[in-house]
Amino acid sequence: MSAHVFIAEDETSIVTLLKYNLEKEGHKVSYSENGEDALKQIKDKHPDLILMDWMLPDLSGVEICKNLKKDKKYNDIPVIMLTAKGEEEDKLRAFDTGADDYVTKPFSQKELNARIKSLLRRSKPQSSADVVEFTDLKIDRITKRVYRNNVEINLGPTEFKLLDFFIKNPKRVYSREQLLNNVWGENIYVESRTVDVHIRRLRQAINIDKTKPLIRTVRSAGYSLES
């Protein structure tokens, strides 16, 4: 039940703790300790869920939430507000700005994990399910196997990660840079053209028996998974 979780929090100790515990649960984690940078990264990376501190430098969590929820590209990303503000009116204000859940500091990591899983199941079942299907394609995340028309397809580890990433947001176009950051990782240096090589391998693997091509190339933009 892994997902990409983005942390917007200016307390380094909390970021470190959250990152450690979330990665133990199998999640990919990105973060920022600055409001303006957090908004930019969220729009670039389009995470599956956001943990948002109320008070951030430059731009508050409330303002970020407002900005995201009024944009159709990002208003489906669930937001859990993390804050020391525990009064009822503060909670109401958070929900009014579009937050999906509200957790008061200090919080229980077990409770937070449960809330994250609950939101992911509701908002993006394809991000948390063990078996995901898209048209005639099926991914089993437990056994790391892929099937098309019930025929097993052999994929390398990178091709599997690429396909798993695409299937979380089908029909969305991702640039090479976004694929590098989300599939290979931000701290790993790989040339952008490497993406093209692995996309070609993925296409060759899943296009069996003259089936319909599922990976679409969008000129000057990137790639997407299409039905």
DAGIUR-V503816 format. One line per field, one symbol per residue. ss: DSSP state (2 for helix, 1 for strand, 0 for the rest). psi: psi as a letter, one per 40 degrees, with the letter a starting at -180 (. if undefined). burial: I if it has 9 or more other ideal C-beta (glycine too) atoms within 8 Angstrom, else O. A space follows every 50 residues. Layout:
ss: ???
psi: ???
burial: ???
//
This chain:
ss: 00011111000222222222222200011111012222222222200011 11100010002222222220000000011111100002222222220000 11110000222222222222222022220011110011110000111100 11100022222222222200000102222222220000000022222222 222222000000001111000111100
psi: fiihhhhghehdddddddddddddeeihhiiiehdddddddddddgidih hhidhiidhiddddddddeehddeeehihhhhieheidddddddddeeid ihhhiiihdddddddddddddddgdedeidhhihbehhhhddefihihfe hhhhiiddddddddddedgiehhhidddddddddidehhhideddddddd dddddegiffihhdhhhhhedbiihi.
burial: IIIIIIIIIIOOOIIOIIIOIIIOIOIIIIIIIIIOIIIOIIIOIIIIII IIIIOIOOIIIIIIIIIIIOOOOIIOIIIIIIIOOOOOOIIOIIIOIIIO IIIIOOIOOOIIIOIIIOIIOOIIOIIIIOIIOIOOIIIIIOOOOIIIOO OOIOIOOIIIIIIIIIIIOIOOOIOIOIIIIIIOOOOOOOOOOIIOOIIO IIIOIIIIOOIOOIIIOIOOOIIIIOO
//
